[in-house]
């Protein structure tokens, strides 16, 4: 027998009557998040140009919204909510570790490249 898919999103806050309605609801949510990202990228409000942990607030917003979309796509379209907790943790923890590692590398290398362009050749000892 085929297993029935859960017809709710946001941990049961939004319930649907059919799979088709659920797909449209998820499409609407992902479209709203993408629209917010695009609008912020075009407008670039002044409040988002402040720096936090070496990056602009706007960049942090983009990273967070991208992670939200990736998590939600994995959770709903890859049916992770129906899997065992061990598999969910393995997938999510691996992705979180790799994303944090990527952010660390980008900040380190980006800062180094900026210093090279700004001051000429520099040497770093880690």
N, C-alpha and C positions, 0 to 999 in steps of 0.2 A: 504494500500500500504506500502511496505517496504521502509524504508528510505535509500537512497544511502549513502555509507560511503565516506568520503573524501579520495582521493588518493594521498595526499601529506604529507610529513613529514618536520620537521624543519620549521614550519609556512609557508609552501608553497615554500621553496627553492628547494625542491627535489620532483618532481611530477612523478607519475607512471600511466601506462595505465590500469592496472588491479589490483585486490586485491592480486593476487598471486605475482605479481612483488613487491607490497608494502610489503608483508610479508617477501620476500627475502631481500628487502632493510633494513627493521627494524632488521632482523636477522643479516645482515652484520654490521650495526651500533652497536648493542649490542655485537656482537662477537669482534669487534675492541676494544670497551671499556674494555671487559673482558680480552682480550689479553694484553692490556696495564697494567691492574691490575696485572695479573699473571707475566708478564715480570718484572715489578717493584718489585714484591714480591720476585722473584728469584734473580735478580741482586742486589737490594738494593744499589742504587748509593750513593756515599759519600755525595753529596749535599742534599740528602733527610734525613740525619740523624740529622740535626739541630733541635732544639726545638722551637716550637711556641705554646704559650698558654698551656704549660705543656705536650705537646705531640710532637712526631717526625713529621716532615713534611710529611714523607711517610704515617703515619697513617691518617693525615688530607686528603691526596690525596685519600687514600682508602675510607674514609668516604664520600668525595665529589663525587667520581665516583660511589659509591654504591647508593647514593641519586639520581644522574643523571639517573642511570639505573632504579631505582624504579619509579621515576617520569615518565620516558619515557614509561615504561611498563604500568603504570596506564593511561597515556595520550592516548596511541595508542590502546593497547589491551583491556583495560576496557572502551574505547570510552568516556573518560571524556571530550574530546574536543567538543563532540556533546551535552553535558549536559548544563544546565543553569549555570550561573556564581555563583549563591548561593550554589548550590551543589558542584561545583568545589572548591570554597573557603572553604566550610566546610570540605571537604576531605583533601585538601592540607594544610590548617592551622592546622588541627588536627595532621596530620602526621609531620609537621614541629615542632610543640610544643612537641610531643612525642619524636622525634629524639633529639631535643635540651635537653630535660629533661634526656634522656638516656645518652647523652654525659656528662652532668653535674654529674649524679650519678656515671658513670664509672670513671670520673676524681677524684671525691671526694673519693670514696671507694678505688680506685686503689692507690691514694696517701696515704691514711691511711694504707692500707696493706703494702705498701712499707716502710713506717715509722716504722711499727711494726716489720717487718723483719730486718730493718736496725738498729733500736735503741732499740728494746725491747718494752715492754708495754708502750703505751702513752695514754693520755686521751685528748679528744677534747671537748671543749664547743662551741656550735654553737650559 
